[in-house]
Amino acid sequence: MTCSRPKPFLLATSFVLLLVGAGIQGRGARAEDWPTYQHDFRRSAATKEKLDVKKLQAHWAWRSDSPPQPAWFGPAKWDAYAGIKGLRSMRNYDPAFHIISVGQNVYFGSSADDSVYCLDAKTGQRRWRFTTDGPVRVAPTYYDGKLYFGSDDGQAYCLDATTGKLVWSYRPVPQKRMILHNGRFIPFLPCRTGVVVENGTAQFGFSMLPWKESYLVSVDAKTGKPEGKGRFVQKIAGLTMEGPLAASPYQLIAPQGRVAPKLFARADGKSLGSLSGGGGSFVILTPDDTVLHGPGNKTGWITGSNSKTRAKIASYPGGNAMIVAGEMSYLLTNNELRASNWVKRKHVWQSPAAYPYALILAGDVLFAGGEDEVAAISAADGKILWKHQVDGNAYALAAAGGRLLVSTDEGVVYCFAAGAPKTKPLGVASVHAQSAVAVRLSWPVRRSCSELPW
């Protein structure tokens, strides 16, 4: 079923942490694709895709009728007891529409109108839209010609990636009772983990409140049924699953928001225990199977733990985003970017960086998202190679098919590619003109216009 059903929403703003290692890619996606949240199921945010940054130009921009509607408001203004300001949000995993791209298609879910979109990667024109009964908060996953995602309506979905037609949907139990959450009536079991799909099996969770039951589910990726080896429906008490799952061949790592992530066996869903350190909604698994998670509590930090023993092995104060690729690691804070040799634990370089919201690695170039701007930074020495204006805070980045894709908390998705577009850049000038007006007026202005291009 494809349909269009816009709804009213409340606005919430928050802060996102993007953490990354190296990883797994779904069957049916090429090496230059970006087929799931943060590129792969280890959530590495790293790709071999190389972009010619000197030739990058804006090709198109698409704008939502309404900005993203995050599930949770940001952190408290300050901790009066401890006297700490600048607290970090533990559940800020959906401040923007996180993007994936496969072939000539761009896909993302919307928390503003409950939909999943497919855009033409060359033009930004909409190919199809599928609407659910609740916000879609985590990026879809592409696998073998299908698109997999979860919704706050308490269901996981599989669509045909070409047409947007429904293949199957799944909910673990009937959900008759509803709760008012962030201005919306949703069931007690929203699906906010994304979907991990590998070797013909799709895995995802349903959870929100730790004093209610949660479900971790593994189904046949073709049928949506929990039948066969490695398929299960595990009922779990005393936890919440908030944010995209990370995965190794043997483990699923579930962020829990206010408390540290919990580990599960991929084969049967059995609990493997919790990590130590602070909370947060984002986790990654590095090439050496170190789990990095954050942003910690209060002032914020990234915790590193051994995925087998669950012992804490490192802490990275002030980290907002981190990438581990090969021997190198890159740590992004509020005001600087640091590079280190991950294997030798040796500092390599550091440079000022006013791009605290997102970080990805494409070939030998880092791309970072900031306030109303996105930048390309040399991974060799930290020098800025390119930058471009965007409308809003750039919380979501992806690199695929020769393109840089940027999504902001204003609900705008941008495409940058080498060389001038064959036609006038669609929607970009209009978006930036409206942004300038909002700044001059000096108060929050929410534009209401149709999706771009128009």
N, C-alpha and C positions, 0 to 999 in steps of 0.2 A: 504494500500500500504506500503510495506517495501522496502527500497532501500538504496543505499550508494552513496553519492555524496560529497566527500571532496572538500573544497573550500579554497582559500587564505584569510588570515585575518591579521589585524593589532593587535598589542599587546598593552594592556593598563594595568596598575597596579594600585591598589587602596586599600582602607582599609574598612573592614566590621564591622558592629555593629550587635551583636546578642543579642536581648532582649527577655525575656521570663516570663510567668506566669503559669497557669495550665489549663487543658482544655478538649476539645472536640475531639473525635476520630471517624472517619468515620465507618459506618456500613460495616461489612465484613472484618474488620481487628482485629486480636487478640490483647490482652493487651500487649504482648511483641513485637508487631510490631511497626514500626515507619512510619506511613502511609502518612505523609505530611510534608512539611517544618516545622522544629522545633517541630516535633511530633504531633501537634494538631492545631486546628484553632485559639486558643488563643495564639499560638506560644510560648508555655511554655518551650520547650527544656528540659522537665522533664518526666521521665518514671519510672515505678516501676521495670523495668528490672534490675536484679542484675548480675554483671559480676565478676568472680573470678580473680581479678587483679593480684594476685600473680602467676597465671598460664597463663596469656595472652602472646601469641606468634603470630608473623606475619604468616598468612596463605596464603595470595596472594596479589598481587598488579596489578592493571590495569593502563596502561598509554595511554593517548590520543596522537594522532599523532601531535597535536598542543596544546599549553596551552590555558586556558580560555581567552576569548576576552571580557572583561567587556564593558558594554554599554557606560560608561563615564570614562574619565581620572580622576586621583586623584585630590585633591584640589590644589589650588595655593601654591607656595612655601612659601609665607608669605604675611601678610597683611601690606603693607608699611604704610598706613595711621595710623593704630592703633599700628604698631610695634610688631605684634604678629606672631610668628613662630609656626610650628607644627599644622597647620590648619587641621580640620577633613573633610573628604569627606562626602557630603550630599547624594550621590547617589551610594554608594558602596554596592550593594546588590548581586553582581554576580562575585566575584573574584575567586570563585571555583565552581565546579559542585556540587551543593547541593544534598544530597543523601536521599532516602527513602528506607525502606526495609519492605517487607511483606512476611511471610512464608520463603521460600527458594529462594526468588528473591531479588535482589538489583536493584533499578531504579534510573536514574538521567538524566537530560537534559544537552546538550552541547551547549555552545556558540561558540565553535570552529568549529564544523562541522554540526550545525543545526539539531542535532539528539536527540532522546531519546533512551537510552540504557536499556536493561534488562540483568543483569548478574546472573549467578548461584552463590548464596550466599556461597556455600561450596567451589567452585573451582575458581571463578572469570571468568569462561568461558562465552563468550557471548551467550545468548539465542536468542535475536533478537535485531534489530535496526530499528527505524522508522525515516525517514528524512523529514523535512519540508523545506520551502523556506526561512527560517530566523533563527537566533540564538534562542535557548531555554534558557532563563535566570533564571527562577524560577523552583524549584523542582516540579515534578509532584505530584498529589494527587491520592492515591488509594482509591477506593470506590466500594464495591459490585462487585468485579471482573473486574473493569474497571480502566483505568488510564487517568487522566485529566490534561491538561497543556495548556499553551499559548505559542505563538511564535512571534518573531518580524515580521513574514510575515503577521501579522494582523489577525490571526485566533486563536480560541480556539479549542482544539482537545479532542476527546474521543477515546481511543483505547481499544481493548481487552487486558487485562493485561497478559494473558497467551501466546497469539500468536503475539501480536503487530499489529494486523490487525485494520484498521480504522473502527470505528463505526459511528462517525459523526464529522464534523468540522463546525465552525460557525464564520461568520464575520458580524458585525452590518450593514454595508453599503458597496457598491462596493468601492474599493480603487484603483483608476486608476493612481493617481499621486504618484510618489516616491520621496524620499529625500535621499541624501547621508549622512549617519550617521555612524561614526566610521569605515569608509572605506567600507561600505555596502549600497546598495540601498534598502531601506525599505519603507513601506507606512507610512503615518502620524499617523496611529493608530495601533502601535504594542500592543500586549497583554503581559504586564509585571507585572501583579498582581498575577499570579498563579490562581488556581481555588479552590474555597471553595465549597465543596459538602456535603450536609446534607439533610436528609429527602426527597431524590429524586430530589433535586434541586441543580443545579450548578450555581455558581455566579462568575463573573470575570469582568475585565475592560479593555478598549482600550483607550490609552492615551499616549501623549508624550509632546506636546507643549501647554502651558496654553492659548495662543491666538488662538488655534484651538479648535474645538469641541472635547469632550471626550464622551465615552459611558460606562455606567454601566449596565450590562446585567444579567438577571436571566432566566435560561432555564430549561426545563425538562432534568434531567440527563440521561435519556434513549434515548431520541430522539434528543436532542440539539435544540429544538424549544421553543420559549418564549410563550408557551401556557399553560393556567391553572392558578389556584390561586397561588399567590406569584411569578409569572413570569412576567418579564417586560424588556423593553429596554428604558433606561433613557438617553436622550441626555443632556450633561452638558457642560457649558462654564466656562472658567476662572480657570481651575485647571489642574494638571497633576497627574497621578497615577503611581508611580515608586516604585516597591517592593511589596512583598507578602501582601495581605490583611490579617488582623486579624478579628476575628468574635466572637460575643456573639450570643445567640439565637435571639437577637433583633437588633443588630447593625453590620454594616461593618465599619471597620476602615481602611482608605486608606492613606498610606504614600505618601508624595508629593515631597520628595527630599529637595529642598532649603527652603521650608516653612513647617509649622506644619501640621500634618495629618488632614484629614477631615472625618467626620462621616456621615453615611447614614443608613436609616432604611432598614432592611433586607426584610421587607414585601413588600415594593413598590419602594425602591431605592431613596426615597426623602432625600434631604440634611438635616442633623441635626446640621450643623454648623462646624466650625473649632476649633481646640485646640489652646492654646497659647504655648509659649515657642519656642525653636528653631526647625529647620528642621531635616531632616534625612529620611532614607528609610526603617526603621524597627520599628515596633510597636508590643507591646504585651498587653494582657489583663490579669490582675492578678485574683486570685480567688475572691477577693472582688470588682472586676470590676474597679480597677484603671487602667488607660491607661498609660503605660510607653513607651516613644519614644525618639529617639535620632539619631545621636550623638550631637544634638545642633549645634551651629554655632561657628566658630573660634576655641576656645580652647576645646570645647566639654563638654557636660553634658547630663544627662538623666533627662527628665522632667516627673513628675507624675501628672496626671490630673484625676478629677472625670468624669467618662464617661457619667453621666447623666447631670450634670450642666456644664461640660467642664471647670470648674475652676481649675487653677493650685494649687496643694497642696504640692508639694515637688520638690526638685532638687538635683541631685546627680552628683557633679562635677567630671570630669575625667573618668566617666564610659564608658567602651567599651562594656560590656556585663552584663546582670543581669538576675538572676533566682529568682522567687518567688514560693515556694512550701510549702504548709502547713503554719506553723507559721514562717518559715525561709526564708530569702532572702540572695543572694550571689551576690556581686558586684565585677566585674573584671575591674581593671585599667591597665595601661601600665606596672606597676611593682608590683602590689600586689592584693591579693584576700581578701575580707572582708565578714564576716558572721554576720548577725544581726537577731534578733527576729522581724519579720515584724509586728506582732500584737502589741507587747509591745514597739516597736521602741527602742530596747535595743541592744547595741553592744555585740557580743559574742566572736569573734576572728578575727585576721587578720594575714596574713603571706605573705612574699615575693613570687612573682610568675612571672616568665619570660615567660608567655603564654598569650599574650594579644588579640589573634585573635578570639577565639571561646570558648564557655562554655556550657556544658550540664550537667544534673544530672541524674544518673542511680542508683536507689536505694539510698544507702548512700555514693555514690562515685561521685565526680565531675570529669569530664574530660575536660581538657583545651588544646587548640591548640596554639602552638608557632612557632618560626622560626626553621624549620627543626626538630621539635620534638613535641610529644604529651605526656601528662602526666595525671596520675590518682591521685586525691587529696582527702584526707579524708574530708567528709562534716562535721565531728564532730570536727576536730581540725585544719584543713588546712595542715596537713603533706602530703608530696609526698609519694605515695604508689608504683608508677610504672611509668616508662617513656620509650619512644622508639623513635628512629630516624625515620624521614620521609623526603621526598624530597620536600622542599618548605615550604611556610607558611600554616599551617593547619587552614583553614578558615571554614571548614564544618565538623561536627561530628554527628554521630547518633549511638544509641545503640539499638539492636534488635536481637532476636533469639540467645542470647548468644554471640553476636559479637559486637565489636567496629568497626565502619566504619569511616574512615578519608579521607577527600578530600582536596587537596592542590592547590595552585595557579600555580603549575607546571603541572596540569592536571593529577595527579596520585591519584587513589582511592585505599586505603588500607583496608584490613580486618584483624583484630586481634581477636583471639579466644583462649579459654583455651586449654592448651596442645599442643603438637607438631602435625602438620598436618600429615596425613597418608603418604603423599608424600612430596618431597622437596618443600619448600615455593616457589610458582610460581611467578617469576618476581621480588621478593623483592631484592635479592642480586644484580641483574643487575641494578636496579633503583638506589640503594645506591652507587654502584661503579661509575656510571656515575655522580652522584651528587658530589662525592669526586673529580673527575677529574675537574668538573666545578669550584670548590673552588680553586684548585691548580692553575688553569689558571688565576684566578683573574679577569675574565670578564664574562659577561652574556653568557651562553652557552645554546642554545635551542636544546635539543635532538630531533631527528626525528626517531622514531621507532614505530613498530606496537603495537597494543594493547597487553597488557600482560594478561595472560601468553602466552609465545610463545614456 
